[in-house]
Amino acid sequence: MRRKTHQTARLTLRPLRRCDYSTWVKAYAGGLEQQNEWDQGPLKKNKCTLKVFTKFLLRHRRLAREDRCYIYGVFLKSTLVGMIDISVYERGSLQFANLGYRLFNRYWGQGLAREAVRAAITIGHRDLKLQRLEASIDLPNKRSIKLVKSLGLEREGIKRAYWFQNGGWDDQLIYVARKS
Ligand SMILES: CC(C)(COP(=O)(O)OP(=O)(O)OC[C@H]1O[C@@H](n2cnc3c(N)ncnc32)[C@H](O)[C@@H]1OP(=O)(O)O)[C@@H](O)C(=O)NCCC(=O)NCCS
């Protein structure tokens, strides 16, 4: 499915393009030091080559074409401030996806993630025809929990040993946005 551009009051959500390379480098290499365990922190500049960026773009395009994952850059004017991904887990009678979000740490604390995730929910429900968007959150990730609560997502409970990360299976808090 084609990823459309989506505009909010302050932000634009759209696929990354080749011309975004310099803002992409700034976003990934120019961040503040890692703020918490879920924050990636700045990447080394030598990891942010045009070759790596081009690989990302091609991968993003392929995943969308195959209806597997829809990845959007979040732009504040021409600056890349975050990334959103909507990973389709099941079509058929479930129409179910995982909703992932990340804001580069320089831009935290301004309500931008909230604005971007609200838009991502509209994209998921309206453009991608998904019924269920699930945010799967590490139990101590307070910022992320606050964010989904502020958007009115419904807490469904805890899935035990649900997410494999850092060499182990972690419990996850599940919050859901359903299409009404
Ligand atoms: C989770 C994450 C996206 C939240 O970002 P955020 O900037 O804290 O979230 P919000 O956009 O909701 O901003 C909320 C803050 O902006 C403030 N704010 C300022 N202006 C605002 C406005 N116009 N509207 C709403 N909030 C506003 C709020 O008071 C709040 O401040 P606080 O952090 O001091 O309480 C970010 O921390 C992140 O990317 N973390 C790393 C990756 C991650 O954990 N992803 C989620 C995995 S499940």
Ligand as a Chemical Component Dictionary entry (heavy atoms), coordinates in Angstrom:
data_LIG
# 
_chem_comp.id                   LIG 
_chem_comp.type                 NON-POLYMER 
_chem_comp.pdbx_formal_charge   0 
_chem_comp.three_letter_code    LIG 
# 
loop_
_chem_comp_atom.comp_id 
_chem_comp_atom.atom_id 
_chem_comp_atom.alt_atom_id 
_chem_comp_atom.type_symbol 
_chem_comp_atom.charge 
_chem_comp_atom.model_Cartn_x 
_chem_comp_atom.model_Cartn_y 
_chem_comp_atom.model_Cartn_z 
_chem_comp_atom.pdbx_ordinal 
LIG C1  C1  C 0 8.184  7.838  24.395 1  
LIG C2  C2  C 0 8.497  9.190  23.745 2  
LIG C3  C3  C 0 8.094  9.118  22.266 3  
LIG C4  C4  C 0 7.719  10.285 24.493 4  
LIG O1  O1  O 0 8.126  11.569 24.052 5  
LIG P1  P1  P 0 7.624  12.886 24.856 6  
LIG O2  O2  O 0 8.201  14.055 24.210 7  
LIG O3  O3  O 0 7.859  12.658 26.306 8  
LIG O4  O4  O 0 6.036  12.780 24.666 9  
LIG P2  P2  P 0 4.931  13.882 24.431 10 
LIG O5  O5  O 0 4.934  14.358 23.041 11 
LIG O6  O6  O 0 3.652  13.272 24.926 12 
LIG O7  O7  O 0 5.336  15.093 25.347 13 
LIG C5  C5  C 0 4.911  15.149 26.665 14 
LIG C6  C6  C 0 5.589  16.312 27.368 15 
LIG O8  O8  O 0 5.479  17.495 26.580 16 
LIG C7  C7  C 0 4.886  18.570 27.371 17 
LIG N1  N1  N 0 4.185  19.452 26.424 18 
LIG C8  C8  C 0 4.656  20.669 26.044 19 
LIG N2  N2  N 0 3.846  21.193 25.127 20 
LIG C9  C9  C 0 2.842  20.305 24.909 21 
LIG C10 C10 C 0 1.717  20.300 24.074 22 
LIG N3  N3  N 0 1.459  21.305 23.234 23 
LIG N4  N4  N 0 0.888  19.205 24.081 24 
LIG C11 C11 C 0 1.145  18.167 24.902 25 
LIG N5  N5  N 0 2.223  18.115 25.730 26 
LIG C12 C12 C 0 3.072  19.192 25.739 27 
LIG C13 C13 C 0 4.042  17.822 28.359 28 
LIG O9  O9  O 0 3.767  18.615 29.488 29 
LIG C14 C14 C 0 4.969  16.650 28.703 30 
LIG O10 O10 O 0 6.006  17.135 29.547 31 
LIG P3  P3  P 0 6.799  16.212 30.611 32 
LIG O11 O11 O 0 7.637  15.249 29.807 33 
LIG O12 O12 O 0 7.627  17.177 31.374 34 
LIG O13 O13 O 0 5.739  15.529 31.410 35 
LIG C15 C15 C 0 10.027 9.517  23.829 36 
LIG O14 O14 O 0 10.397 9.571  25.177 37 
LIG C16 C16 C 0 10.906 8.506  23.110 38 
LIG O15 O15 O 0 11.065 8.556  21.895 39 
LIG N6  N6  N 0 11.521 7.567  23.866 40 
LIG C17 C17 C 0 12.441 6.589  23.317 41 
LIG C18 C18 C 0 11.764 5.537  22.468 42 
LIG C19 C19 C 0 10.577 4.905  23.174 43 
LIG O16 O16 O 0 10.562 4.687  24.373 44 
LIG N7  N7  N 0 9.562  4.551  22.367 45 
LIG C20 C20 C 0 8.365  3.904  22.855 46 
LIG C21 C21 C 0 8.562  2.431  22.885 47 
LIG S1  S1  S 0 7.112  1.615  23.480 48 
# 
loop_
_chem_comp_bond.comp_id 
_chem_comp_bond.atom_id_1 
_chem_comp_bond.atom_id_2 
_chem_comp_bond.value_order 
_chem_comp_bond.pdbx_ordinal 
LIG C1  C2  SING 1  
LIG C2  C3  SING 2  
LIG C2  C4  SING 3  
LIG C2  C15 SING 4  
LIG C4  O1  SING 5  
LIG O1  P1  SING 6  
LIG P1  O2  DOUB 7  
LIG P1  O3  SING 8  
LIG P1  O4  SING 9  
LIG O4  P2  SING 10 
LIG P2  O5  DOUB 11 
LIG P2  O6  SING 12 
LIG P2  O7  SING 13 
LIG O7  C5  SING 14 
LIG C5  C6  SING 15 
LIG C6  O8  SING 16 
LIG C6  C14 SING 17 
LIG O8  C7  SING 18 
LIG C7  N1  SING 19 
LIG C7  C13 SING 20 
LIG N1  C8  SING 21 
LIG N1  C12 SING 22 
LIG C8  N2  DOUB 23 
LIG N2  C9  SING 24 
LIG C9  C10 SING 25 
LIG C9  C12 DOUB 26 
LIG C10 N3  SING 27 
LIG C10 N4  DOUB 28 
LIG N4  C11 SING 29 
LIG C11 N5  DOUB 30 
LIG N5  C12 SING 31 
LIG C13 O9  SING 32 
LIG C13 C14 SING 33 
LIG C14 O10 SING 34 
LIG O10 P3  SING 35 
LIG P3  O11 DOUB 36 
LIG P3  O12 SING 37 
LIG P3  O13 SING 38 
LIG C15 O14 SING 39 
LIG C15 C16 SING 40 
LIG C16 O15 DOUB 41 
LIG C16 N6  SING 42 
LIG N6  C17 SING 43 
LIG C17 C18 SING 44 
LIG C18 C19 SING 45 
LIG C19 O16 DOUB 46 
LIG C19 N7  SING 47 
LIG N7  C20 SING 48 
LIG C20 C21 SING 49 
LIG C21 S1  SING 50 
# 
